[in-house]
Amino acid sequence: MALRSEVNADVPVAAAGEFAPLRLGATAATGSTGSTGAGPATLSVWPPVVLAPMAGVTNPPFRALCRRQGAGLYVAEMLHARGLCEQNARTLKLTAFGRDEAVRSIQVFGCEPQEMHDAARYLATEVGVHHIDINMGCPVRKVTARGGGSALPARPELMAKVMAAVVKGAGGDTADAVPVTVKIRLGLDDDRTTWPDALAAAQGEGLAWIAVHARTAAALYSGSARWDAIAQVKERATIPVLGNGDLWEAWDALRMMRQTGCDGVVIGRGCLGRPWLFAELAAVFDGREPADPPRLEQVLAILREHGALLVDFFGERKGVLELRKWCAWYTKGFDGSARVREALQRIETLAGMDEWLAQLDGSQAFPAGALRVSRAKRGGSQDQVSLPPGWLAAEECEGVESCESAAG
Ligand SMILES: Cc1cc2nc3c(=O)[nH]c(=O)nc-3n(C[C@H](O)[C@H](O)[C@H](O)COP(=O)(O)O)c2cc1C
């Protein structure tokens, strides 16, 4: 039996027919995420596994490494709608997709319906994406303070307008419309739950699914994700529900789907420095025992390749800067890694990284203790979710439009 932690000791692999592929698009599958060549207009995602959009993470190099491991849907990082509308060079760079990336999936955030419409239209027509996800879950101050991310579901009318605008920009009800989904948190905080409004709006505006990170914005990444809340969303939903939060091992995905009844899973921190998690997920959903995770020498080979891909994509300087955090994530928990971690955070070149990696004993097996540790975003909660002034009162005014200017 492959390495697994105590909590998953008795979890069986999926039985034949136990889970169904995720459907994305107007009709049942005409293409699949395992396929190559020109991307399909409608998609069947099997296994029902989605790489979470992660800013600074799910760029073309990392997606390439993940895709190689197994099928699934691999979402690019979130882009600001305004950056797309204004053709900001840094934003446009992140709309790049690999030549072999048959399915182009991306996330957008913003709170101005017209901007979101134009951004979606640009993504659908100019970039040629096959899936657009709307970010309505980001808890970060610089996003929520401008009304984006998890601030938006607290304004149900505006949220519905934004969803409708993105759907329209993505092609509306035309035959080749790009499917639109949304990713949310449970609410602003424990007293201000927003998922019921978000679900109603998503269903009302024709979104293809709703993905739920089962924490509030105030909770950030603290505590455990509330899988029970995913079950509540699923109970009420008429569209597919994807569960997200604390999926560290492939077995966790099976447990979440069995416990909550959700239709698919979204994998975030669990794959940081562990792209082979997608091979393990593919195995357990196909009813097979996964292979053991790689030994350190194999992990370092992936890290070196990741470094080369980052340098290729971003150029030497930015590529190596981006690589620093990955050095810590890939080596987490291995003997001797703590000693070299600080030096790896200062590397200037790929050769410099190699010198430090050479000090590690590559024959080590993957440490069981590193299976369930967060490689990013540890730490506490936030007392207040930052919102634009007057944000929550705005829809109590006569019309949403008039309030937008009041909200600033
Ligand atoms: C480094 C990092 C960047 C993230 N960026 C985004 C983002 O751009 N859009 C988004 O919807 N969520 C973002 N998230 C949240 C994840 O998509 C996911 O919801 C969260 O990590 C919980 O899932 P997990 O427990 O599997 O990590 C980010 C998370 C991390 C760790």
The ligand as an SDF file (V2000), in Angstrom:
LIG
                    3D

 31 33  0  0  0  0  0  0  0  0999 V2000
   -0.4210   30.8570   -3.0320 C   0  0  0  0  0  0  0  0  0  0  0  0
   -1.9230   30.8560   -3.1790 C   0  0  0  0  0  0  0  0  0  0  0  0
   -2.5260   31.6750   -4.1220 C   0  0  0  0  0  0  0  0  0  0  0  0
   -3.9130   31.6630   -4.2760 C   0  0  0  0  0  0  0  0  0  0  0  0
   -4.4890   32.4180   -5.2510 N   0  0  0  0  0  0  0  0  0  0  0  0
   -5.8150   32.2640   -5.5330 C   0  0  0  0  0  0  0  0  0  0  0  0
   -6.3920   32.8800   -6.6720 C   0  0  0  0  0  0  0  0  0  0  0  0
   -5.7280   33.5570   -7.4560 O   0  0  0  0  0  0  0  0  0  0  0  0
   -7.7300   32.6830   -6.8730 N   0  0  0  0  0  0  0  0  0  0  0  0
   -8.5120   31.9150   -6.0320 C   0  0  0  0  0  0  0  0  0  0  0  0
   -9.7180   31.7500   -6.2640 O   0  0  0  0  0  0  0  0  0  0  0  0
   -7.9600   31.3350   -4.9430 N   0  0  0  0  0  0  0  0  0  0  0  0
   -6.6370   31.4740   -4.6970 C   0  0  0  0  0  0  0  0  0  0  0  0
   -6.0770   30.8000   -3.6520 N   0  0  0  0  0  0  0  0  0  0  0  0
   -6.9290   29.9330   -2.8350 C   0  0  0  0  0  0  0  0  0  0  0  0
   -6.9550   28.5010   -3.4010 C   0  0  0  0  0  0  0  0  0  0  0  0
   -7.4910   28.4890   -4.7020 O   0  0  0  0  0  0  0  0  0  0  0  0
   -7.7810   27.5660   -2.5040 C   0  0  0  0  0  0  0  0  0  0  0  0
   -9.1010   28.0190   -2.4830 O   0  0  0  0  0  0  0  0  0  0  0  0
   -7.2640   27.5310   -1.0760 C   0  0  0  0  0  0  0  0  0  0  0  0
   -5.8660   27.3730   -1.0560 O   0  0  0  0  0  0  0  0  0  0  0  0
   -7.9190   26.4150   -0.2660 C   0  0  0  0  0  0  0  0  0  0  0  0
   -7.6630   25.1780   -0.8360 O   0  0  0  0  0  0  0  0  0  0  0  0
   -6.5240   24.2040   -0.2160 P   0  0  0  0  0  0  0  0  0  0  0  0
   -6.8900   23.9360    1.2020 O   0  0  0  0  0  0  0  0  0  0  0  0
   -6.5720   23.0010   -1.1180 O   0  0  0  0  0  0  0  0  0  0  0  0
   -5.2490   24.9650   -0.3170 O   0  0  0  0  0  0  0  0  0  0  0  0
   -4.7070   30.8240   -3.4610 C   0  0  0  0  0  0  0  0  0  0  0  0
   -4.0930   30.0040   -2.5200 C   0  0  0  0  0  0  0  0  0  0  0  0
   -2.7190   29.9930   -2.3750 C   0  0  0  0  0  0  0  0  0  0  0  0
   -2.0900   29.0590   -1.3930 C   0  0  0  0  0  0  0  0  0  0  0  0
  1  2  1  0
  2  3  1  0
  2 30  2  0
  3  4  2  0
  4  5  1  0
  4 28  1  0
  5  6  2  0
  6  7  1  0
  6 13  1  0
  7  8  2  0
  7  9  1  0
  9 10  1  0
 10 11  2  0
 10 12  1  0
 12 13  2  0
 13 14  1  0
 14 15  1  0
 14 28  1  0
 15 16  1  0
 16 17  1  0
 16 18  1  0
 18 19  1  0
 18 20  1  0
 20 21  1  0
 20 22  1  0
 22 23  1  0
 23 24  1  0
 24 25  2  0
 24 26  1  0
 24 27  1  0
 28 29  2  0
 29 30  1  0
 30 31  1  0
M  END
$$$$
